[in-house]
Amino acid sequence: MLFKQQVWLRQKLLVLGSLAVGSLLYLVARVGSLDRLQPICPIEGRLGGARGPAEFPLRALQFKRGLLHEFRKNNASKEQVRLHDLVQQLPKAIIIGVRKGGTRALLEMLNLHPAVVKASQEIHFFDNDENYAKGIEWYRKKMPFSYPQQITIEKSPAYFITEEVPERIYKMNSSIKLLIIVREPTTRAISDYTQVLEGKERKNKTYYKFEKLAIDPNTCEVNTKYKAVRTSIYTKHLERWLKYFPIEQFHIVDGDRLIMEPLPELQLVEKFLNLPPRISQYNLYFNATRGFYCLRFNIIFNKCLAGSKGRIHPEVDPSVITKLRKFFHPFNQKFYQITGRTLNWP
Ligand code: A3P
């Protein structure tokens, strides 16, 4: 009887043991394959710095993201963060605008790159006097934690059109890289209007029609006092920036192309930022329900932008569109000439 029990116990232990070993082997194989399947590779070259690529594996980055999450929830100690060399760095590149150009999509897509860490919120340090008065340390403390080899990017689209911002950014870092994402000016103006309209509707307020705002009813000319129109005169704003920064420090992103065909636009940005090419087609997939490209970080994590990105625009009188396009035309030509990027807008 005792012998039978011993045999039964041994068999049971054997089964449990093989199950445990099997699971362990499966896990090891799975983690390994995750790294192999993962197209976001370790950083190399310039960004590798003192730490070689082999010491900067994907899993370290995933761990870092997890740790930062815990840190934000106050579950990770400052000591843990310090031990992992994480620092809050001032941005090496800023998406300065343009509002409704696709600034959020650009930031999120660049964040797919393992060497890029995004500041999730718009910080509004340089355009808001109250924030600016808090000083550069306040700004740095708003930045996400990153490894020294990584670069931090923030976006605040109001920077592009705010008078004081170029000088303030120049004072922080005169060699900073500046990204401007633009869309066809009339479409951008309508997108801008749509956002404001949605805000008004949410508050149960009535609002003027786009046509009424964009065209001066007295002169029947384009109303240049209307902010959505003024913001779309890109060359006027850029000229102010050029008093502080040479054109080589700017990179123009075609926001209309970023919607239709994001990868080539992102590859141009990688080049401009001197980053090794790491964002691939794998990281971007078209979501038919959203009608936009969405982001794939790895086989588990993917995300689309919030519903507030990609609103349906109201219908606008075609004669108003024609008038606006004619109005923007000479400014666009100048913009192409200054930036060296022709965008074939109508
Ligand atoms: P619309 O809402 O007019 O379509 P911003 O982030 O600067 O506010 O820009 C918003 C715009 O980003 C949206 O304008 C949308 O067209 C554009 N966009 C570009 N790529 C997108 C993406 N993958 N998902 C959602 N919106 C995207």
Residues whose N, C-alpha, C, O or C-beta is under 5 A from the ligand:
A	BS01	A3P	V98 R99 K100 G101 G102 T103 R104 A105 S191 G255 L258 I259 F292 Y293 L305 S308 K309 G310 R311
